[in-house]
């Protein structure tokens, strides 16, 4: 284990916002909470997943709901703490560590808030390698691990335990319904994982990856380099489009933020158009009406000047943006992985073709 500095948490917020592919919730409010906790003397430790004992119990935590609502309702570390403690009470066991469900956006910082309140370490990993909107879109689901129990807590002290579910999709339906009823934003502790399951089925060292990516952006800014190009070079990514946002249509429905964004080309893309569809996260991008990039490749929208990620809830008319693609974790690209997170899993009748093939 090693202590994580407040500077690294700042970097984590930047890097995870990029890896969030438009979702995972803005890290800003969670970052404000971590700054305050560190000022109060808290220091969170990061744990190498390979140091977990096989029978250690790991809490998998995240916020659930629509990112737009997450901007309007302030984040409180005590909410995610209560979700974890409720799971411990239900199981009659204590957790050895906490881990992020997804290394995307604010959900990358959720385990740090929980760890700060609980005195536990954060495991360096997650189960998406990015952000996805639904419960069955994880490496644990792809490996057919058990999907229950789940605890869900909101800021009003409402609390729900989903004791059993018939499948991963049923877990998504049941927990999403509860989330919608409490206002489309809640803190959750997902099905607990053993150290063995994390080591064999998790996406490891993604927290360190997000910190490094954030440091790459910060370094590029200090050196007055192109931050977008720095991200592409650091992660082996591809530039898909550069332009100006011409139109945004979105709605919060069924606990998700769904919609589209249309872009007009600038620079080398002048005269071309690009359209993005999203369900919390960006799912498919069309160049001049033809599918150009799609999930599970990471579709990231960055401010063309600062390299800062732009979430689906923060898209605005007139923004100058760069759309880039980053490689997906290998488990998501397997035939079974594509069943869970490929374009058809989002309702698009498209055969997945990676831009990195």
N, C-alpha and C positions, 0 to 999 in steps of 0.2 A: 504494500500500500504506500501511497505517497500523498502528501498534502497538495491540494489544488489551490493555486493563488487566485485572488480576485481578478487579476489581469487575465488569467487563463479562462475564467468564467466569462469575462467580456469577449474574449476571442471565441469561446464556445457559442455564445449568442449569435455572433456574426456567421460563423461557419455552419451552424445547425440551421440557421434561417435560410441559407443557400440549399443545404441538403433537404430541407423541408419541401422543396418543389412546390412552393406556394401555400403549403398547409402546415399543420402542427401548431398553429397559433403564434402570434407575434411574441417573440421572447422578451419584449421590452418590460412588461409588468413583472414577469418572473425575475428578470435581471435586477430591477429596482429592489425587489425583496431580498435577493442575494447580497446586494451591496449593503443593505441595512443589517442583515444577519452577520456579515463579515465585520462591519463596524462594531457590532456588539461582541466580537471576539470569537465567533464561530469559524472553524476551518474544516471543510469537508475533505475526506480522503477518497482517492480513486484507487480501485482495486483491480489488479490483473485477474481476468476471469479464470485463468488457469490455476490460480491460487485457491479457488473455491474447493472445499471438500465435496465429494459426490453427493453426500446427504445434506449439505447446507440448504437452507430454504431462502429463496430470493424473491423479493416483492417486485413485481412488474407494474410500474405506475405510469399514469398519463392523465391528462385532461381529455374529456370526451365532449364532442359537440361541434357547433358551428363557429369558425374563427371570428366571424363578425360579432357574435355575441361576446366572445372572449375579450374583445376590445372594450366592451361597454361595462363588463362586470369585473371589478378589481380582483386580482389574484391574491389569495391569502394562504401562506404555507400551512396553516393549521388545518385547512380542508384536506389537503393530500395526506397530512399526518393522520387525520381521523380515518381516512379510507384504509390506510395500512394497519392502524391499530384495530380497526373493526375486523379486518381479515385475520389478524393474530388471535383475536378473541374467538372468532368463528372456528378457526383451526385448532385452537388450544396449543399453538406452537409459536415460537419467536422467530423472526427473520434474522438471517446473518448479514444481509446486505439488500440494497435496493438497486433497480436497474430500469432504464427507460424502455418503454414500449417502442418508441420511435425516436431516432436521432434527428428529428425535424422540428425546427422552430422552438416554441416555448416548451414543448414536451421534452426537449433535451435537458431542460433545467428543472423540470418537475422532480426527478429523483434527487437532485441536489437540495431542493427545498425540503423534501421528505427526510433526507439524510441529516440535514442540519437540525431538524426538530427531533429526530429519533436517535441521533448519535451513532448512526450506522455508516459504513462505507458505500460508495457508489461503484457498481461493477462497470468496467470499461466495455460497453457493448449495448446492443439493443436487439430487436427482432425484425427490423425492416430495412435498416441501412439507409433510410430516407423517411418520408411520412406517407401513410396511406389512410384512407378514411374509415375503413371497416375492420371489424374484429378478426375476420377470417383471412386478412391480408398480411399475414406474418410468417416468419420462418417456422415458428412453433406450429402453426396450423398446417403449413406445407408438410411438416414432419408428423402430422397426425397426433400431436400431443393432446392431452385432456384440456378442454376449454373452460372448465368451471372449477371452483366457484369464482364469483366476481363481486366486489363491493363497490358501491357508488354513493358518493356523499356530495351534497351541495352546500352553499354558504348559509342556508337557512337551517342547517342541521337535519334536513331530511336525509335518510339513509336507507339503502336498499341492498339486500344480498340476493344475488341470483345463485341459488344453491345447485341447480342442475340445468343443463341445456342438452337438447337432442343432438346438436351439431354446432359447428362454428357459426354457421349462418343463423341458427336459432339464437345463439348467444348474442350475436349482433342485433337481431330483431328485438329481443327482450330488453337488453341493456339500452339500446337506442330509444325504445319507447319510454323507459324510465327517465332517460336523459331529457327527452323532449318535454316531459311533464314537469320537470323542475326548471325549465327555462332554456333548454338546449346548450347548457354548459354544466359540467360536473367533474369532480375528481374521482378517479377510479383506481382500484388495485385489481389487476387482472388475475387470472389463474396463477397461483404460485408455481415457481419452478425450482427444481433441485439443481444443485451445482452441476451434476452430471448432464442434465438437460440443457442448461445454459451453455456448457462447454461444447456439447455435441450439436446443438441445434440453433444456437444464437448467432448473431452477426457480431463478431468480436472486434474490439478495439475501435469501434466507430466513434466513441466519445473523443478519444485522442485524435482521430482523423478530423473531426469537426473543429477541435481546438487548433490543429495545424492549419486547416483551411482558413479559419478566421485570422490567424497570424499572417497568412499569406496576403490576405486583403489589406490588413493593417500596414504591413511592410510596403506593399505597392503604393498605398496612399502617401506614406512618409517619403518615399522616393519619387513621387509624382509619376509613377508608372501607370499603365493601363491596368486597372484592377480586374476588369473582366478577362483580359488576356492572361493575367497572372493566375486566375482561377482555372482557366482552360488548360494552361500549361501544367499546373500543379496536379490536376486530376485527370489529365488525358482526355479532356472534353472536346466538344465541337461547337462552333458558333453556328446556330441555326438561322438567326435573323436579327437584324438591327433596325429599329424603326420607332415610330411614335404611335401611342395608343389613340385610336380613332373612336372606339366605341366599347362600352362595357355594359353587359346585361347580367345581373345576378339576383338571386333570391335565396333566402334562408327557408328551407323546407325539409321536413322530416329529420331535423337535427343536422343537416348538411348545408354548406354554402355551394350552390350550383350556379353555373353560368358560362358565359363566353366572353372573350376579349378579342377585338379586331385591331390589327396594326397595319399602318402604312409604312412602306420601306424607306429607309434613309441610307446614305452612303452607297455601298456596293449593292444594296437591296432596293434602291430607288426604282419606283415603277412596279414593285411587287407588293403583295399583301400576304398577311399571315393571320390565321385565326386559331385561338387556343380555347379548348373546352376544359372545364374543371368541375370536380366534385371535392370540395375542400382543396385538393391538390390538382395540379395540371395533369391531364390524362392524355390528350392528343393535340398535336399541332399540325395544321394544314398550311402548306405553302401554295399560294395561288390555286386553292381548292383541292389540292392533292395531299394525302396524308404524308407528312415528312418525318415526324417523330412521335413516339407513343410510349406509354407505360409498358414495362417497368423501367425503360431508360429514364433517367432523371431529367425532367424538363424544368429548367430553372429560369426565372425572369429576373434580371438584374438591372439596376440603374446603370445606364451606359457610362456615367461619369464616376460615380463613387464605388461601383461594384456591390452596393448593398442589395440584398434580396428584396423582392417586392412580393408580398403575400397576396393571395386572391382577394382578400378583403380590403387591400390597400391599393388596388389598381385604379387609376384615375385617368380621365381624358387628358391627352397632351403629354403624358410622361414619355421621356426618351428612354427606351429600354433595349436590352440585348437578351435574346432568347438563346440559351445554351443547353446542350445535352451533356450529361455526365454518365459514366458507365454504372450499371446496376450491379448489386452483389450477385455472384454466380447462382446462388440458390433460387433467385427469382427468375432466372432464365431457363431453368429446367422445364420439361413439359408439365410437371405438376405445379411448379411455380407459376407458369403462365396461366394455368387454370384459375389460380387464385388472384393474380394481379395483372394479367395481360389485358389488352383492350376489350376483349369480350366480357371480362369480369365487370367492366364498367358500362356494358350495353352497346359497345361499338362493334359492328360486324367487320372487323379488320383482322387480317393475319399479321401477327407481330413480326416486324422487321426492325432489327436494331440498327441504329445509325453507325454502330461500331462493328458490324458484321464484315 
